[in-house]
Amino acid sequence: MAPKSRNLTATSHAVSTADRRAHYGHDGAVLWLTGLSASGKSSLAMALEHALTQLGYSCYVLDGDNIRSGLNANLGFSTQDRSENIRRVGEVAALFADAGLICITAFISPYRADRSQARACCKQNFHEIHVAADLAVCEARDPKGLYKMARVGEIGDFTGITAPYEVPEQPDYVIDSGAEPFNESLKKLLNYVRTALPYKRT
């Protein structure tokens, strides 16, 4: 999205990427968790943040409901609003990564084009992680009762019921959250991150 003002001049930082790596002990990155509602994205993201912090990593979670109560409180769930929601999150996540932090996002982010845009705006490592649980599993879980409300028409444009979810075609990693225990999913995800983003602070 092009800025509306033409009178903009980017200001360079005095702290380099190498400086930030030396300070934090790891590269900045975005871990983009995508999947259906109730697939386990938020639970995995928060548990991963806790586990990584205990290991010395500097990270932060951007969660769908949390962001929609503040930064994106003015957005609904139309196709256009969903895309704008993810555009904003992608820009914020990219700033976290540029700062040298590991930003973990937990958003349905149903459209491939929106996820691709988020990847494109991230200057640091971007990892699309599909938290894969099929609709039947997610609907059986339904911790917030959203699927039930969607089925009776109380919620419109609900992903998986009345709105599409475009499964990642080439994700960087897949967590089979619909078939394996939560702790196993977390263990695999943690191992993936530690391999992709080793902690080397001395």
Residue pairs with C-beta under 8 A, 6 or more apart in sequence:
1 87
17 27
17 28
17 100
17 124
20 28
20 99
20 100
21 27
21 100
22 201
23 100
24 57
24 58
24 100
24 101
24 201
25 56
25 57
25 199
25 200
25 201
25 202
26 57
26 58
26 102
26 197
26 198
26 199
26 200
26 201
27 100
27 124
27 125
27 197
28 96
28 97
28 98
28 99
28 100
28 101
28 102
28 103
28 124
28 125
29 97
29 102
29 103
29 124
29 125
29 126
29 127
29 196
29 197
30 93
30 94
30 96
30 97
30 102
30 103
30 105
30 118
30 122
30 124
30 125
30 126
30 127
31 45
31 48
31 102
31 103
31 104
31 105
31 127
31 129
31 193
32 93
32 105
32 107
32 109
32 115
32 118
32 119
32 126
32 127
32 128
32 129
33 41
33 44
33 45
33 104
33 105
33 106
33 107
33 129
33 131
34 41
34 107
34 108
34 109
34 110
34 115
34 128
34 129
34 130
34 131
34 168
34 171
35 41
35 108
35 130
35 131
35 132
35 133
35 177
36 108
36 133
36 134
36 135
36 138
36 159
36 160
36 165
37 108
37 138
37 144
37 146
37 147
37 158
37 159
37 160
38 133
38 137
38 138
38 139
38 141
38 142
38 143
38 144
38 146
38 147
39 131
39 132
39 133
39 137
39 138
39 177
39 178
40 131
40 133
40 175
40 177
40 182
40 185
41 64
41 106
41 107
41 108
41 131
42 63
42 64
42 65
42 106
43 182
44 106
44 131
44 175
44 177
44 182
44 185
44 186
44 189
45 61
45 63
45 104
45 105
45 106
46 61
46 63
46 106
47 182
47 186
48 59
48 104
48 186
48 189
48 190
48 193
49 59
49 60
49 61
49 104
51 186
51 190
52 59
52 102
52 190
52 193
53 59
55 194
55 199
56 199
56 201
57 102
57 197
57 199
58 100
58 101
58 102
59 101
59 102
59 103
59 104
60 96
60 101
60 102
60 103
60 104
61 103
61 104
61 105
61 106
62 89
62 92
62 93
62 96
62 103
62 104
62 105
62 106
62 107
63 105
63 106
63 107
64 106
64 107
64 108
67 85
67 88
67 89
67 107
68 75
68 85
71 88
71 92
72 84
72 85
72 88
72 89
75 81
75 82
75 84
75 85
77 156
77 157
77 158
77 163
78 157
79 111
79 157
79 163
82 110
82 111
82 114
83 111
83 113
83 114
85 107
86 107
86 109
86 111
86 114
86 115
86 117
86 118
87 114
87 117
87 118
89 105
89 107
89 109
89 118
90 114
90 117
90 118
90 119
90 121
90 122
91 121
92 103
93 103
93 105
93 118
93 122
94 118
94 121
94 122
94 123
94 124
96 102
96 103
97 103
97 122
97 123
97 124
97 125
97 126
98 123
98 124
102 193
102 197
108 159
108 165
109 115
109 118
110 159
110 163
110 164
110 165
110 166
111 164
111 166
112 166
112 168
112 169
115 128
115 168
118 126
119 126
119 128
125 196
125 197
127 172
127 173
127 196
128 168
128 171
128 172
128 173
129 171
129 172
129 173
129 174
129 175
129 189
129 192
130 167
130 168
130 171
130 173
130 174
130 175
131 175
131 177
131 185
132 167
132 174
132 175
132 176
132 177
132 178
133 141
133 176
133 177
133 178
133 179
134 178
135 160
137 178
138 147
138 160
138 178
139 147
139 160
142 148
146 155
146 158
147 158
147 160
147 161
149 155
149 158
150 156
150 158
150 161
150 162
151 161
156 162
157 163
159 165
173 189
173 192
175 185
175 188
175 189
176 185
177 185
